[in-house]
């Protein structure tokens, strides 16, 4: 399963909002430094979809606000 994700780091609260097209906007508390925001994103998505963190892969956008995330639901 692939999902388009827009990340907003340095937010006051963690929040996941789903758009009508199935894409997600994720607000993260972590700053975009040393991969901290990406780690927080993976942890949040793992909790939301009830999968292990190792089942979530950032396909593109490692250093961008717009990311393509692949989730292995098996």
N, C-alpha and C positions, 0 to 999 in steps of 0.2 A: 504494500500500500504506500503510495507516494502522496505527500502533502506539501503544498506551498505554505511557507511560514514567513511572516514579517515579524522581526524581533525589535523590541524597543527596550534597550538596556537602561540601567540607572533609574528605573521607575520606583515609586514609593511602595508599590505592592506587586506581588506576583498575580498575574491574571491571564487567562486564556480566553480569547473571544473568537467564535467561529463565524465566518462570513457565509452568505447564502451560497457562494460557489464552492464551499467546502474548505477554503483556505483558512489559515489561522493567523490571528494577531496575538503575539505573546509578549506580555510586559514582564521584564526581569529586573530583579533588584541588583544583580551583579553588573559591574562595569565591563565593557568589551576589551579587557586587558588579559593577556596570557591565557586566552581560551576559557575564562571563568564564565562568561555569558553562555557559551556553547555548552559547557558542562551543566549549568543550571537548566538550560533548555532541554537537554537530553533527560535529566532527572524528572522534570515536570511532565514531559511527554510520556515517559515510562510509567509514571504514576497514573496519568490520565487514561492510557490505553492498557494498563495492567500487564505490562511486559517488562522484561529485564532491560537494563540500560544497554546491554550488549546487542540487543535486537533493534536498536535505533542507530541509523547511519546518516550522517550529513552528506548528501550526494553532491551538493554544490552550495556555494555561498559561505564558506568558512569565515571569511573576513567581511561579509556583506550583511546588511540588515535583512535582505531577502534571501531566503534559504529554501532548498529543496530537501526534504527529509524523507527517508525511506524507513518504514516500520515493518519488521518481519513479525507477523501475527501468529506464526506457527509455533 
